[in-house]
Amino acid sequence: MVRKETAMRLPPQHQGLEVKIPSFFRCPISLDVMRSPVSLCTGVTYDRASIQRWLDSGNTTCPATMLPLPSTDLVPNLTLRSLIAHWAASAATCSPTAAASSARTSSPASLVRQVAASDAGADPSPALRELAAYLSDDDVDDFEKNALVGAGRAAETVASVLRRRGDEEVGVEGVEAATRVLAAIVASDGIDDANKKRVAAGLAADAAASAASLARVMRGGSGLEARVDAARLAEFLLANAADEAKAAAAAAESSELVAELVRLIGPVDEKGTLDGKAVDAGLSCLAAICGTRRSARAEMVRLGAVPAAVRALVATAEPGAAAKALRVLECAVGCAEGRAALCEGAEEAVPAVVGKMMKAGRDGAEAAVGVLWAVCHRYRDRRAADAAAAAEGGLTRLLLLVQSGCSPAARQMALELLKIYRVNAKSCLAGYDSKTTHIMPF
């Protein structure tokens, strides 16, 4: 059988050139050259990103053969990946991308050496910006990126920039550029997990200094994107330094970092607009801090985490962000300062918690019950209890949660919370008609 080849037409300035693309290098879904070829159990190979989108959409068949899939495991096709890499290298000699590659002032390895040499006082920013562009370039093969991060020790070298102490040693531009490099490594699907863990290890070598540098980027970075990258990197450090208790504690207890995360959740303009990515990144990192260090709760509360989480809870329509906000609040009410802060604004906070109880997934629902139980039942704050009893749909949501597949602890808390509605039994407890059954709460 003879395989067909198609020609890739180039821009007008290169009309005399064309690159032949073997048909089996193309993904059957996107029809683009595969960057990370993986095979299904049917034997058909797809680009990882394309087939993952197909499966995530709820499809259970092979898109090429339409056969049902007994397994959705994706097996890397290393042979095809290697062939594509060799073809791309040879095709680059007649492609405009070759000119872009040769336009780089230095090779990636030499850029890493320049960053390492900046210990002597040289500005690492130019080399770091080139490295960030290289690692973010979709036209660069993943094998080359992994080689640079692993054997080239790019992750450890760049992480050392964030560990340098003193505001004058490395300017905020250099720290921001280093953050972009590490964020590109962590966010890339083509970078191996082992290489990503090199980033965490490099940051954890002096977690306190790394956290301070990330806080600097969030405070004085060039834009919101840089601040979000810093928050994501801080979360990555906390999540992957869990085995190193001292490192995780040092990062979690950074007041500078927590203060900037709280600020990240706030409005981005005078109109009070919240940015979805910023809110999600800030809440994710605060939730990671909650799970790392109990002693960080009071400091988070002192720096304004409770009103920030409530504000995000009211504004967001995303179930994931709502669940993270509820987890932050659940963590905060575990200390007296957090309960006081939430009850102080109970008229806004409690209805927001009740309103998102069944809209934030199972984890969010259980976190919401934990928040309400802590302030209304265990500590019996009258303001919180009155606000919960007056919240629209509160009784309904608690009854639905009791009937759902929640954990035994959440179910017990929900049952105990139902008692706050007895004070208004004549008006509230006549019953609730669901779509399937008639529920009497007592």
C-alpha positions, 0 to 999 in steps of 0.5 A, a space after each residue: 500500500 502506498 501512503 499519500 503525502 500532502 504538501 504544506 504551503 508556505 507564506 507568499 515570501 516562501 512560495 517556491 518552497 513546500 514541505 511534504 507531510 506524510 499522511 500518517 504523521 497527521 492526527 485523524 481528528 485535527 489533521 495537523 502533524 502530531 506533537 504527542 502521538 498516542 495509540 488507543 486499544 483499537 490500534 489507531 494513533 492520535 495526537 494526545 490533545 485531540 483524543 483527550 478532548 474527544 474522550 473528555 466530551 463523553 465519547 466512548 468510541 474510537 473516532 476513526 473506526 467508531 468501535 466501542 472502547 473497552 479501555 481509554 488508556 492512551 499509550 505513547 507511540 514513541 516510534 512514530 514520535 521519533 520519526 516525526 521528530 527526525 522529519 521535522 528536523 530535516 524539513 526545518 532546513 527549508 522552512 521559515 521556522 528554521 530562520 526563526 530558530 537560527 534567529 535565537 541569539 544563543 542555544 538553549 543550553 548556553 542560555 541556561 549557562 548564562 543564567 547560572 553565570 548571573 550569580 556573579 552579578 550579571 542580569 539574567 533577565 534576557 536569557 530567562 526571557 529567551 528560555 521562556 519563549 523556547 519552552 513555550 514554543 509549540 514548534 519545539 519538540 518535546 524531546 528537546 524540552 525534556 532534555 533541556 529540563 532534565 539533563 540540562 538542569 534548566 529547572 534547578 538553575 532557574 529555580 536558584 534565581 528565585 532562591 537568591 535573597 535580597 531585593 537588590 540581588 535580582 530585580 523583579 524583572 529577573 524574578 518574573 522572567 524566572 517565574 515564567 520559565 518555571 511556569 512554562 515547564 509546569 504547565 506543559 503537557 509534553 514535559 515529563 512529571 519527573 522533570 516537573 518535580 525538579 522545579 518543586 525540588 529546586 524551589 523547596 531547597 529554600 522554600 521561604 526565599 522562593 515564596 518571598 520571590 513569588 510574592 514579589 512577582 505578585 506584588 510588582 509584576 508587569 501584569 495580571 498574567 505574571 501574577 497568576 503564573 506566580 500563584 500557580 507556581 506557589 501552589 505547585 511548590 506546596 503540592 509537591 513539597 508535601 513530603 518535605 514538612 519544613 519546606 511546605 511549612 516555610 512556604 505556607 507561613 509566608 505572610 507576604 505570599 498570603 497577602 498577595 494571594 488575597 489581593 489576587 482574588 480582589 477586583 482588578 479595576 475600579 469597577 470591582 471586576 474580578 478576573 476568573 483566572 486570578 480568582 481561581 489561582 488565588 483560591 487554589 493556592 490558599 486552599 493548598 496552604 490550608 491543607 498544608 499548615 493548620 497554624 497558617 489559618 489565623 494569619 490567613 484570616 488576619 490578612 483578609 482571606 475570609 471576606 476575599 473568599 466570600 466575595 469570590 463565592 458571590 461573584 463566581 459561577 464556576 463550580 470549581 472556583 466556588 468549591 475552592 472558596 468554600 474550602 478556604 472558608 471551611 479552613 478559616 472557621 477552624 479557628 476563633 478568628 475565622 469564625 469571628 470574621 465570617 459571623 461579622 459579615 454573616 448577612 452576606 457570607 452565610 447566604 452565599 455559602 447556602 446558595 452555593 451548597 449544591 452548585 459546587 460539587 460534592 466536595 463543595 457541598 460538604 465544605 459548605 455544610 462544614 462552614 455552617 455547622 461550625 458557626 451555627 451549631 457548634 459555636 451557636 452564633 446567633 447572627 449566623 444561625 438567623 442568617 442561615 434560617 432566613 437564607 432562601 432554599 437553605 432547608 431544601 438544600 440540607 434535605 437534598 444533601 442528607 438524601 445524597 451520597 455524602 459522607 457520614 460526617 457531612 450527613 450528620 452535620 446536615 441533620 444537626 443543622 436542620 434543628 435551626 429551622 425548628 424555631 420557625 416550624 409552622 412556616 418552614 417545616 410543612 414539607 418539601 416536594 422534590 421531583 421524586 418524593 415527598 420529604 418530611 424533615 422530622 
